[in-house]
Amino acid sequence: MSKEQRFEQRNAYVRDLFYKTMAKYPKWRVECVIEEVASKVFLSERTVNAIISHEGIYGGKQKKNTQDPNQILMAF
């Protein structure tokens, strides 16, 4: 298993754990749920927040733009 696959698997687990915790404790604030998830997966709260929000490198695989930029501009 490659490093990227392990990160994708970890991120999917963190997102799944977040949504399960939200369902289990619906009255909790989002910050409290993030704190709980962070303590279970040994990540910082900011990292968990970024994973859940699909920010930056935690957003999954980015598709490379294979189109010619000039063709995109001509479409408008």
NORFEN-V50697 format. One record per residue. N is the residue number from 1. RES is the residue in one small letter. PHI is phi in whole degrees, 0 to 359 (none if undefined). PSI is psi in degrees with one decimal (NA if undefined). Layout:
n->{N;N}
res->{RES;RES}
phi->{PHI;PHI}
psi->{PSI;PSI}
This chain:
n->{1;2;3;4;5;6;7;8;9;10;11;12;13;14;15;16;17;18;19;20;21;22;23;24;25;26;27;28;29;30;31;32;33;34;35;36;37;38;39;40;41;42;43;44;45;46;47;48;49;50;51;52;53;54;55;56;57;58;59;60;61;62;63;64;65;66;67;68;69;70;71;72;73;74;75;76}
res->{m;s;k;e;q;r;f;e;q;r;n;a;y;v;r;d;l;f;y;k;t;m;a;k;y;p;k;w;r;v;e;c;v;i;e;e;v;a;s;k;v;f;l;s;e;r;t;v;n;a;i;i;s;h;e;g;i;y;g;g;k;q;k;k;n;t;q;d;p;n;q;i;l;m;a;f}
phi->{none;281;299;297;294;295;296;297;294;297;297;296;295;297;298;298;297;299;292;293;293;299;290;288;236;294;272;287;288;300;299;291;294;299;298;296;296;299;289;281;254;58;235;286;298;296;294;298;299;294;296;295;274;58;275;50;288;268;277;95;290;266;281;285;282;264;276;286;301;292;292;295;293;289;289;268}
psi->{130.8;167.2;-42.1;-39.7;-38.6;-41.3;-42.9;-41.4;-43.0;-45.1;-39.6;-39.2;-43.0;-44.8;-43.9;-44.8;-39.1;-49.6;-34.7;-39.7;-38.8;-40.5;-35.4;-37.2;74.2;-20.0;-8.0;146.1;157.7;-38.4;-37.7;-38.3;-42.9;-42.0;-42.5;-45.9;-42.5;-37.9;-28.8;-32.5;4.7;46.4;162.0;158.1;-36.7;-40.0;-43.3;-42.7;-42.8;-39.0;-45.6;-36.6;-2.1;40.7;144.0;-126.9;-10.0;5.8;-1.6;-172.1;131.6;133.7;131.1;143.3;106.1;-4.6;156.5;127.0;-28.8;-34.9;-35.4;-43.0;-35.2;-19.2;-21.4;NA}
